[in-house]
Amino acid sequence: MEAVAAAIGGVVAVTAAPLALGAMGFTGTGIAAASIAAKMMSAAAIANGGGVAAGSLVATLQSVGVVGLSTSTNIILGTVGAAVGAMST
């Protein structure tokens, strides 16, 4: 039973992260209007004098929204999700 819970936890973690980013407004076509991402981008631009700094949280999340998560990040998410799933049994 623990192995099943671990597998489910890993799958949920890997699939939930991109869905959550999309729901926040970090999409493959850019930041969605009137979204949390748009508000974050506006705040970052105001804080940086009109632009969003490369490497900032907003820039990184938008990059992930466009190209997806790296293989290593998916492995880490899956591992953490599996560990949490196994502990929940």
N, CA, C and O atoms as a printed pandas DataFrame, in Angstrom:
     atom_number atom_name residue_name chain_id  residue_number  x_coord  y_coord  z_coord
0              1         N          MET        A               1    0.814   -1.191    0.000
1              2        CA          MET        A               1    0.000    0.000    0.000
2              3         C          MET        A               1    0.858    1.255    0.000
3              4         O          MET        A               1    0.510    2.248   -0.640
4              5         N          GLU        A               2    1.982    1.216    0.718
5              6        CA          GLU        A               2    2.875    2.368    0.784
6              7         C          GLU        A               2    3.451    2.696   -0.588
7              8         O          GLU        A               2    3.609    3.868   -0.931
8              9         N          ALA        A               3    3.764    1.673   -1.373
9             10        CA          ALA        A               3    4.312    1.902   -2.718
10            11         C          ALA        A               3    3.286    2.579   -3.619
11            12         O          ALA        A               3    3.638    3.438   -4.428
12            13         N          VAL        A               4    2.035    2.201   -3.485
13            14        CA          VAL        A               4    0.978    2.822   -4.295
14            15         C          VAL        A               4    0.818    4.279   -3.901
15            16         O          VAL        A               4    0.709    5.145   -4.770
16            17         N          ALA        A               5    0.803    4.564   -2.609
17            18        CA          ALA        A               5    0.687    5.945   -2.135
18            19         C          ALA        A               5    1.880    6.771   -2.600
19            20         O          ALA        A               5    1.722    7.934   -2.970
20            21         N          ALA        A               6    3.066    6.182   -2.585
21            22        CA          ALA        A               6    4.259    6.891   -3.046
22            23         C          ALA        A               6    4.159    7.202   -4.535
23            24         O          ALA        A               6    4.489    8.307   -4.966
24            25         N          ALA        A               7    3.706    6.230   -5.318
25            26        CA          ALA        A               7    3.565    6.451   -6.761
26            27         C          ALA        A               7    2.544    7.535   -7.047
27            28         O          ALA        A               7    2.773    8.398   -7.894
28            29         N          ILE        A               8    1.427    7.498   -6.354
29            30        CA          ILE        A               8    0.397    8.522   -6.551
30            31         C          ILE        A               8    0.932    9.895   -6.148
31            32         O          ILE        A               8    0.702   10.880   -6.850
32            33         N          GLY        A               9    1.634    9.965   -5.037
33            34        CA          GLY        A               9    2.217   11.238   -4.590
34            35         C          GLY        A               9    3.188   11.802   -5.602
35            36         O          GLY        A               9    3.198   13.009   -5.846
36            37         N          GLY        A              10    4.005   10.947   -6.196
37            38        CA          GLY        A              10    4.961   11.405   -7.211
38            39         C          GLY        A              10    4.271   11.938   -8.449
39            40         O          GLY        A              10    4.654   12.981   -8.978
40            41         N          VAL        A              11    3.265   11.233   -8.910
41            42        CA          VAL        A              11    2.531   11.666  -10.111
42            43         C          VAL        A              11    1.799   12.976   -9.854
43            44         O          VAL        A              11    1.809   13.875  -10.695
44            45         N          VAL        A              12    1.174   13.082   -8.709
45            46        CA          VAL        A              12    0.427   14.305   -8.377
46            47         C          VAL        A              12    1.376   15.502   -8.324
47            48         O          VAL        A              12    1.055   16.569   -8.848
48            49         N          ALA        A              13    2.530   15.335   -7.702
49            50        CA          ALA        A              13    3.478   16.448   -7.587
50            51         C          ALA        A              13    3.963   16.916   -8.953
51            52         O          ALA        A              13    4.048   18.118   -9.205
52            53         N          VAL        A              14    4.278   15.983   -9.824
53            54        CA          VAL        A              14    4.807   16.341  -11.152
54            55         C          VAL        A              14    3.732   16.995  -12.021
55            56         O          VAL        A              14    4.035   17.900  -12.798
56            57         N          THR        A              15    2.497   16.554  -11.901
57            58        CA          THR        A              15    1.439   17.132  -12.740
58            59         C          THR        A              15    0.840   18.394  -12.135
59            60         O          THR        A              15    0.341   19.245  -12.871
60            61         N          ALA        A              16    0.877   18.536  -10.820
61            62        CA          ALA        A              16    0.249   19.694  -10.182
62            63         C          ALA        A              16    1.033   20.983  -10.377
63            64         O          ALA        A              16    0.430   22.050  -10.491
64            65         N          ALA        A              17    2.348   20.914  -10.419
65            66        CA          ALA        A              17    3.155   22.132  -10.522
66            67         C          ALA        A              17    2.853   22.927  -11.796
67            68         O          ALA        A              17    2.581   24.124  -11.702
68            69         N          PRO        A              18    2.889   22.313  -12.978
69            70        CA          PRO        A              18    2.555   23.095  -14.184
70            71         C          PRO        A              18    1.100   23.581  -14.196
71            72         O          PRO        A              18    0.811   24.669  -14.693
72            73         N          LEU        A              19    0.197   22.780  -13.654
73            74        CA          LEU        A              19   -1.204   23.196  -13.592
74            75         C          LEU        A              19   -1.360   24.413  -12.685
75            76         O          LEU        A              19   -2.105   25.341  -13.001
76            77         N          ALA        A              20   -0.659   24.403  -11.568
77            78        CA          ALA        A              20   -0.729   25.537  -10.642
78            79         C          ALA        A              20   -0.162   26.803  -11.280
79            80         O          ALA        A              20   -0.726   27.886  -11.124
80            81         N          LEU        A              21    0.955   26.667  -11.998
81            82        CA          LEU        A              21    1.534   27.836  -12.667
82            83         C          LEU        A              21    0.583   28.386  -13.728
83            84         O          LEU        A              21    0.413   29.600  -13.846
84            85         N          GLY        A              22   -0.027   27.505  -14.486
85            86        CA          GLY        A              22   -0.997   27.939  -15.485
86            87         C          GLY        A              22   -2.184   28.637  -14.850
87            88         O          GLY        A              22   -2.666   29.645  -15.367
88            89         N          ALA        A              23   -2.655   28.109  -13.738
89            90        CA          ALA        A              23   -3.783   28.721  -13.033
90            91         C          ALA        A              23   -3.421   30.095  -12.482
91            92         O          ALA        A              23   -4.282   30.966  -12.360
92            93         N          MET        A              24   -2.150   30.286  -12.151
93            94        CA          MET        A              24   -1.694   31.588  -11.673
94            95         C          MET        A              24   -1.538   32.592  -12.807
95            96         O          MET        A              24   -1.470   33.797  -12.561
96            97         N          GLY        A              25   -1.482   32.106  -14.058
97            98        CA          GLY        A              25   -1.366   33.004  -15.194
98            99         C          GLY        A              25   -0.059   32.921  -15.955
99           100         O          GLY        A              25    0.145   33.678  -16.904
100          101         N          PHE        A              26    0.834   32.019  -15.563
101          102        CA          PHE        A              26    2.088   31.810  -16.285
102          103         C          PHE        A              26    1.828   30.769  -17.364
103          104         O          PHE        A              26    1.934   29.569  -17.112
104          105         N          THR        A              27    1.486   31.230  -18.573
105          106        CA          THR        A              27    1.071   30.324  -19.638
106          107         C          THR        A              27    2.125   30.218  -20.728
107          108         O          THR        A              27    3.105   30.962  -20.744
108          109         N          GLY        A              28    1.906   29.295  -21.624
109          110        CA          GLY        A              28    2.816   29.091  -22.740
110          111         C          GLY        A              28    2.818   30.242  -23.742
111          112         O          GLY        A              28    3.741   30.361  -24.548
112          113         N          THR        A              29    1.803   31.079  -23.695
113          114        CA          THR        A              29    1.723   32.215  -24.616
114          115         C          THR        A              29    2.015   33.538  -23.933
115          116         O          THR        A              29    1.867   34.596  -24.544
116          117         N          GLY        A              30    2.425   33.493  -22.688
117          118        CA          GLY        A              30    2.746   34.716  -21.959
118          119         C          GLY        A              30    1.929   34.817  -20.690
119          120         O          GLY        A              30    1.165   33.915  -20.348
120          121         N          ILE        A              31    2.101   35.917  -20.006
121          122        CA          ILE        A              31    1.380   36.141  -18.757
122          123         C          ILE        A              31   -0.048   36.545  -19.081
123          124         O          ILE        A              31   -0.280   37.456  -19.876
124          125         N          ALA        A              32   -0.997   35.867  -18.465
125          126        CA          ALA        A              32   -2.420   36.130  -18.711
126          127         C          ALA        A              32   -2.839   37.436  -18.048
127          128         O          ALA        A              32   -2.439   37.740  -16.924
128          129         N          ALA        A              33   -3.647   38.195  -18.764
129          130        CA          ALA        A              33   -4.149   39.467  -18.248
130          131         C          ALA        A              33   -4.993   39.243  -17.001
131          132         O          ALA        A              33   -5.692   38.237  -16.884
132          133         N          ALA        A              34   -4.922   40.183  -16.079
133          134        CA          ALA        A              34   -5.723   40.192  -14.846
134          135         C          ALA        A              34   -5.510   38.951  -13.987
135          136         O          ALA        A              34   -6.414   38.550  -13.254
136          137         N          SER        A              35   -4.338   38.340  -14.065
137          138        CA          SER        A              35   -4.036   37.143  -13.283
138          139         C          SER        A              35   -3.091   37.487  -12.136
139          140         O          SER        A              35   -2.589   38.607  -12.040
140          141         N          ILE        A              36   -2.862   36.517  -11.282
141          142        CA          ILE        A              36   -1.873   36.678  -10.213
142          143         C          ILE        A              36   -0.504   36.973  -10.829
143          144         O          ILE        A              36    0.247   37.807  -10.325
144          145         N          ALA        A              37   -0.192   36.281  -11.921
145          146        CA          ALA        A              37    1.093   36.498  -12.594
146          147         C          ALA        A              37    1.218   37.941  -13.082
147          148         O          ALA        A              37    2.291   38.538  -12.989
148          149         N          ALA        A              38    0.128   38.499  -13.599
149          150        CA          ALA        A              38    0.153   39.886  -14.074
150          151         C          ALA        A              38    0.403   40.849  -12.923
151          152         O          ALA        A              38    1.141   41.824  -13.068
152          153         N          LYS        A              39   -0.207   40.575  -11.793
153          154        CA          LYS        A              39    0.008   41.418  -10.612
154          155         C          LYS        A              39    1.448   41.311  -10.124
155          156         O          LYS        A              39    2.057   42.307   -9.733
156          157         N          MET        A              40    1.989   40.086  -10.150
157          158        CA          MET        A              40    3.384   39.891   -9.749
158          159         C          MET        A              40    4.325   40.622  -10.700
159          160         O          MET        A              40    5.292   41.249  -10.270
160          161         N          MET        A              41    4.034   40.535  -11.996
161          162        CA          MET        A              41    4.873   41.204  -12.987
162          163         C          MET        A              41    4.822   42.718  -12.798
163          164         O          MET        A              41    5.852   43.387  -12.883
164          165         N          SER        A              42    3.646   43.255  -12.545
165          166        CA          SER        A              42    3.503   44.687  -12.325
166          167         C          SER        A              42    4.297   45.137  -11.104
167          168         O          SER        A              42    5.002   46.146  -11.154
168          169         N          ALA        A              43    4.185   44.398  -10.019
169          170        CA          ALA        A              43    4.913   44.738   -8.799
170          171         C          ALA        A              43    6.425   44.668   -9.022
171          172         O          ALA        A              43    7.169   45.523   -8.542
172          173         N          ALA        A              44    6.871   43.645   -9.751
173          174        CA          ALA        A              44    8.307   43.504  -10.030
174          175         C          ALA        A              44    8.800   44.644  -10.910
175          176         O          ALA        A              44    9.894   45.164  -10.693
176          177         N          ALA        A              45    8.008   45.034  -11.895
177          178        CA          ALA        A              45    8.405   46.126  -12.782
178          179         C          ALA        A              45    8.479   47.450  -12.021
179          180         O          ALA        A              45    9.405   48.234  -12.227
180          181         N          ILE        A              46    7.515   47.696  -11.150
181          182        CA          ILE        A              46    7.536   48.931  -10.353
182          183         C          ILE        A              46    8.761   48.944   -9.444
183          184         O          ILE        A              46    9.429   49.969   -9.313
184          185         N          ALA        A              47    9.053   47.811   -8.820
185          186        CA          ALA        A              47   10.200   47.721   -7.910
186          187         C          ALA        A              47   11.534   47.890   -8.636
187          188         O          ALA        A              47   12.517   48.337   -8.045
188          189         N          ASN        A              48   11.565   47.527   -9.928
189          190        CA          ASN        A              48   12.813   47.589  -10.687
190          191         C          ASN        A              48   12.869   48.774  -11.641
191          192         O          ASN        A              48   13.687   48.788  -12.561
192          193         N          GLY        A              49   12.025   49.749  -11.437
193          194        CA          GLY        A              49   12.087   50.947  -12.271
194          195         C          GLY        A              49   11.531   50.758  -13.665
195          196         O          GLY        A              49   11.957   51.461  -14.581
196          197         N          GLY        A              50   10.617   49.857  -13.866
197          198        CA          GLY        A              50    9.948   49.724  -15.151
198          199         C          GLY        A              50   10.177   48.431  -15.898
199          200         O          GLY        A              50    9.532   48.206  -16.922
200          201         N          GLY        A              51   11.053   47.579  -15.439
201          202        CA          GLY        A              51   11.308   46.315  -16.133
202          203         C          GLY        A              51   11.372   45.161  -15.156
203          204         O          GLY        A              51   11.581   45.353  -13.958
204          205         N          VAL        A              52   11.192   43.976  -15.672
205          206        CA          VAL        A              52   11.312   42.772  -14.851
206          207         C          VAL        A              52   12.725   42.234  -15.033
207          208         O          VAL        A              52   13.150   41.944  -16.152
208          209         N          ALA        A              53   13.443   42.104  -13.937
209          210        CA          ALA        A              53   14.836   41.677  -13.995
210          211         C          ALA        A              53   14.958   40.219  -14.442
211          212         O          ALA        A              53   14.193   39.356  -14.011
212          213         N          ALA        A              54   15.927   39.965  -15.307
213          214        CA          ALA        A              54   16.223   38.585  -15.722
214          215         C          ALA        A              54   16.643   37.796  -14.495
215          216         O          ALA        A              54   17.404   38.289  -13.662
216          217         N          GLY        A              55   16.151   36.580  -14.386
217          218        CA          GLY        A              55   16.484   35.730  -13.255
218          219         C          GLY        A              55   15.616   35.948  -12.040
219          220         O          GLY        A              55   15.757   35.239  -11.044
220          221         N          SER        A              56   14.712   36.922  -12.104
221          222        CA          SER        A              56   13.817   37.164  -10.972
222          223         C          SER        A              56   12.782   36.048  -10.884
223          224         O          SER        A              56   12.670   35.227  -11.795
224          225         N          LEU        A              57   12.033   36.018   -9.799
225          226        CA          LEU        A              57   11.008   34.991   -9.612
226          227         C          LEU        A              57    9.990   35.040  -10.748
227          228         O          LEU        A              57    9.620   33.999  -11.290
228          229         N          VAL        A              58    9.538   36.229  -11.110
229          230        CA          VAL        A              58    8.539   36.354  -12.176
230          231         C          VAL        A              58    9.107   35.852  -13.504
231          232         O          VAL        A              58    8.433   35.124  -14.233
232          233         N          ALA        A              59   10.332   36.234  -13.815
233          234        CA          ALA        A              59   10.949   35.787  -15.065
234          235         C          ALA        A              59   11.131   34.273  -15.086
235          236         O          ALA        A              59   10.896   33.627  -16.108
236          237         N          THR        A              60   11.544   33.720  -13.971
237          238        CA          THR        A              60   11.741   32.274  -13.888
238          239         C          THR        A              60   10.427   31.517  -14.028
239          240         O          THR        A              60   10.350   30.532  -14.761
240          241         N          LEU        A              61    9.398   31.975  -13.328
241          242        CA          LEU        A              61    8.097   31.307  -13.420
242          243         C          LEU        A              61    7.519   31.410  -14.824
243          244         O          LEU        A              61    6.898   30.462  -15.305
244          245         N          GLN        A              62    7.714   32.555  -15.494
245          246        CA          GLN        A              62    7.213   32.675  -16.856
246          247         C          GLN        A              62    7.979   31.744  -17.794
247          248         O          GLN        A              62    7.393   31.162  -18.706
248          249         N          SER        A              63    9.260   31.606  -17.576
249          250        CA          SER        A              63   10.048   30.679  -18.376
250          251         C          SER        A              63    9.534   29.259  -18.216
251          252         O          SER        A              63    9.418   28.523  -19.195
252          253         N          VAL        A              64    9.227   28.875  -16.991
253          254        CA          VAL        A              64    8.679   27.544  -16.736
254          255         C          VAL        A              64    7.308   27.412  -17.388
255          256         O          VAL        A              64    6.972   26.355  -17.921
256          257         N          GLY        A              65    6.519   28.475  -17.348
257          258        CA          GLY        A              65    5.212   28.449  -17.988
258          259         C          GLY        A              65    5.298   28.213  -19.480
259          260         O          GLY        A              65    4.425   27.569  -20.060
260          261         N          VAL        A              66    6.343   28.729  -20.105
261          262        CA          VAL        A              66    6.509   28.586  -21.558
262          263         C          VAL        A              66    7.113   27.236  -21.922
263          264         O          VAL        A              66    6.573   26.533  -22.776
264          265         N          VAL        A              67    8.217   26.864  -21.293
265          266        CA          VAL        A              67    8.943   25.656  -21.721
266          267         C          VAL        A              67    8.729   24.443  -20.823
267          268         O          VAL        A              67    9.142   23.336  -21.168
268          269         N          GLY        A              68    8.088   24.642  -19.673
269          270        CA          GLY        A              68    7.879   23.532  -18.756
270          271         C          GLY        A              68    9.052   23.359  -17.810
271          272         O          GLY        A              68   10.037   24.095  -17.865
272          273         N          LEU        A              69    8.923   22.383  -16.957
273          274        CA          LEU        A              69    9.962   22.110  -15.966
274          275         C          LEU        A              69   11.040   21.209  -16.559
275          276         O          LEU        A              69   10.773   20.389  -17.437
276          277         N          SER        A              70   12.255   21.377  -16.064
277          278        CA          SER        A              70   13.358   20.545  -16.530
278          279         C          SER        A              70   13.198   19.122  -16.004
279          280         O          SER        A              70   12.440   18.873  -15.066
280          281         N          THR        A              71   13.909   18.218  -16.609
281          282        CA          THR        A              71   13.872   16.820  -16.181
282          283         C          THR        A              71   14.320   16.689  -14.732
283          284         O          THR        A              71   13.710   15.956  -13.955
284          285         N          SER        A              72   15.377   17.394  -14.370
285          286        CA          SER        A              72   15.874   17.292  -12.992
286          287         C          SER        A              72   14.854   17.834  -11.997
287          288         O          SER        A              72   14.704   17.281  -10.907
288          289         N          THR        A              73   14.153   18.904  -12.354
289          290        CA          THR        A              73   13.122   19.441  -11.470
290          291         C          THR        A              73   11.967   18.461  -11.338
291          292         O          THR        A              73   11.433   18.280  -10.244
292          293         N          ASN        A              74   11.575   17.824  -12.439
293          294        CA          ASN        A              74   10.519   16.811  -12.372
294          295         C          ASN        A              74   10.926   15.638  -11.494
295          296         O          ASN        A              74   10.102   15.085  -10.766
296          297         N          ILE        A              75   12.191   15.259  -11.562
297          298        CA          ILE        A              75   12.681   14.160  -10.719
298          299         C          ILE        A              75   12.602   14.558   -9.248
299          300         O          ILE        A              75   12.173   13.766   -8.408
300          301         N          ILE        A              76   13.012   15.771   -8.943
301          302        CA          ILE        A              76   12.958   16.244   -7.552
302          303         C          ILE        A              76   11.508   16.314   -7.075
303          304         O          ILE        A              76   11.194   15.842   -5.983
304          305         N          LEU        A              77   10.623   16.898   -7.886
305          306        CA          LEU        A              77    9.208   16.970   -7.512
306          307         C          LEU        A              77    8.618   15.577   -7.307
307          308         O          LEU        A              77    7.884   15.341   -6.347
308          309         N          GLY        A              78    8.942   14.665   -8.209
309          310        CA          GLY        A              78    8.430   13.303   -8.089
310          311         C          GLY        A              78    8.922   12.617   -6.847
311          312         O          GLY        A              78    8.166   11.909   -6.182
312          313         N          THR        A              79   10.180   12.817   -6.523
313          314        CA          THR        A              79   10.768   12.214   -5.323
314          315         C          THR        A              79   10.127   12.759   -4.052
315          316         O          THR        A              79    9.771   12.005   -3.146
316          317         N          VAL        A              80    9.986   14.080   -4.000
317          318        CA          VAL        A              80    9.354   14.687   -2.827
318          319         C          VAL        A              80    7.902   14.252   -2.706
319          320         O          VAL        A              80    7.433   13.907   -1.621
320          321         N          GLY        A              81    7.196   14.270   -3.832
321          322        CA          GLY        A              81    5.803   13.828   -3.827
322          323         C          GLY        A              81    5.657   12.383   -3.393
323          324         O          GLY        A              81    4.737   12.041   -2.650
324          325         N          ALA        A              82    6.566   11.532   -3.856
325          326        CA          ALA        A              82    6.541   10.125   -3.463
326          327         C          ALA        A              82    6.804    9.962   -1.969
327          328         O          ALA        A              82    6.169    9.145   -1.302
328          329         N          ALA        A              83    7.743   10.747   -1.455
329          330        CA          ALA        A              83    8.046   10.656   -0.022
330          331         C          ALA        A              83    6.849   11.098    0.814
331          332         O          ALA        A              83    6.518   10.470    1.820
332          333         N          VAL        A              84    6.208   12.180    0.390
333          334        CA          VAL        A              84    5.021   12.665    1.110
334          335         C          VAL        A              84    3.891   11.642    1.010
335          336         O          VAL        A              84    3.196   11.378    1.991
336          337         N          GLY        A              85    3.713   11.072   -0.176
337          338        CA          GLY        A              85    2.689   10.055   -0.346
338          339         C          GLY        A              85    2.936    8.838    0.519
339          340         O          GLY        A              85    1.998    8.283    1.091
340          341         N          ALA        A              86    4.179    8.416    0.623
341          342        CA          ALA        A              86    4.507    7.251    1.435
342          343         C          ALA        A              86    4.298    7.528    2.913
343          344         O          ALA        A              86    3.897    6.641    3.666
344          345         N          MET        A              87    4.571    8.771    3.331
345          346        CA          MET        A              87    4.395    9.122    4.748
346          347         C          MET        A              87    2.921    9.245    5.125
347          348         O          MET        A              87    2.572    9.162    6.302
348          349         N          SER        A              88    2.069    9.440    4.144
349          350        CA          SER        A              88    0.647    9.639    4.458
350          351         C          SER        A              88   -0.085    8.335    4.756
351          352         O          SER        A              88   -1.249    8.354    5.155
352          353         N          THR        A              89    0.587    7.211    4.566
353          354        CA          THR        A              89   -0.086    5.932    4.816
354          355         C          THR        A              89    0.123    5.468    6.237
355          356         O          THR        A              89   -0.374    4.409    6.620
